Amino acid sequence: MNNFVYNGKEIKYILKRSRRKTIGITITEDGKVIIAAPVNLKKVYIDEALEKRAKWIEEKLELMRERQIKKVCRKFENEEKFHLLGKEYSLKIVSCLKNHEEIRAFGDNELSEIKCSISKASSAINGFNKVKESIYNRDHVYIDSGNLYVIIDNNLYDNETRRQYIREAIKNFYVKNAMNFFKERVEFFSKNMGVYPKKVTVKEVKTLWGSCSSKGSITLNWKLVMAPPHIIDYVIVHELCHFRHMNHSKDFWMEVEKVIPDYKYKRKWLKENGHLCKL
């Protein structure tokens, strides 16, 4: 572990050398400073780069510390808040017995009965006899009247198993909605911009909201589906603009601004609120 001093504070960093030509500085979500440098670059040049970027590094570390304080810690319990396309929904965990039309939602201390049509929940009810073979079923989640309902098997007694089940069910629900909404918006902006990706992939990415490859494909992070639609639109336009400029040059940002005039505000929103789009 290496270190340098800025404003009287010692800042530790990890130095990684490779066959690159430039120095790169990354601040991870857990507050680690990683310096990527060319194999044979003298340390004096690395020190100079750190000195020039010290203020930026300190600001980023402070931002990461604030995010850790505000970090979303999911418990997957009743009334917990979840977001879809920027709208807030309250989690309702529903216990369902096979062949019963009456579905019961667990409250904090008592059971409150919810009447649900068999047509809406039939796929979930019929699937419970296969819960041991395939415990995570994508059709066990739906939204209604400001609530996010997750239907679970009444025989899931173990708390950790219940939480894992609920998390995976909600994740599958998010991914399904992300695929539908993202592809619809990509198609919309592609027609307007005259840029057509060969492939659109939706998956989980640790540090990026989206990426664009030189082969003509776009990858979007499914967690982005928790953000408001106008933020999603910005990310999509950002990636489409890379088909014209595979960099973040002035020309690239001018291209983005043509479609999203207030893109700076949306970039800021992601930097300040992106950590809330977690599951």
C-alpha positions, 0 to 999 in steps of 0.5 A, a space after each residue: 500500500 502506497 500513500 501521499 499527503 494532501 492538506 495534512 491528510 494521508 491518503 493511501 492508494 493501490 498502485 497497479 502497473 500494466 502495459 498502458 501508456 497513461 496514468 489512470 486514477 479510480 476511486 471505488 465505491 468502498 473508498 479505495 484509491 487505485 492508480 493504474 500506471 505504465 510498467 516502467 514509469 518512474 514514481 516521480 511522475 506518478 507523484 506529480 499526477 497525484 499532486 495535480 489530482 489531489 483535490 479531485 481525489 479528496 472530493 471523490 473520497 468525501 463523496 464515497 464516504 457520504 454515500 456509505 452513510 446513505 447506503 441502501 441496506 435492503 431487509 426485504 420486509 413489508 412496507 420497505 420502499 422500492 422504485 421503478 422508473 422513478 416511482 416509489 412502491 411499498 413492498 407487500 409480502 404475500 403468503 399464498 397457499 396452493 389451490 386457495 383463492 384467498 391470499 394473506 399478506 404478512 403484517 408486522 404482528 398480525 395477518 391481514 387478508 387480501 382478496 386477490 382474483 385467481 386470474 392475477 395470481 394463478 401462475 404463482 399459486 400453481 407454481 408453488 408445488 415446484 418451489 423446491 425445484 425452482 424457487 425463483 419464479 419470475 411471475 411472482 411479482 406485480 404492481 398495483 395501487 402503489 404497492 409492489 406485491 411479492 407472492 411467496 410460498 407459505 412454507 418458506 419459514 426460514 428468514 434468510 431463504 425468504 429474503 433471498 427468494 424475495 430479492 431474486 423475485 424482485 430482481 427478475 421483475 426489474 430485469 424484465 421491465 428493464 429489457 422492455 423499457 430500455 429497448 423501447 427507448 433505444 428504438 425511439 432515439 435510434 430513429 431520431 438520431 439515425 444511429 442503430 445498434 446491432 445489439 442491446 444487452 441488459 445485465 448487471 454491471 458493477 460500475 457503469 450504467 451503460 457501455 458501447 462497443 466498437 462492434 455496434 452493441 450497447 450494454 445497459 445496467 438493469 438497475 437503471 430501471 429504478 431511475 426516472 425515465 428522463 435519466 434513463 433516456 440520458 444514459 441511452 442517448 449517451 451510449 448512442 452518441 458513442 457510435 459517432 464519437 468513441 470518446 468523451 471529447 467536446 464534439 461528443 458532448 455537443 452531440 449529446 446536448 443536441 438530444 438532451 439539452 440539460 444532460 449536465 443536470 442528468 449527469 449530476 443526478 446520477 452522480 448524486 443519486 445513482 447509489 440509491 439504485 441498488 437492490 
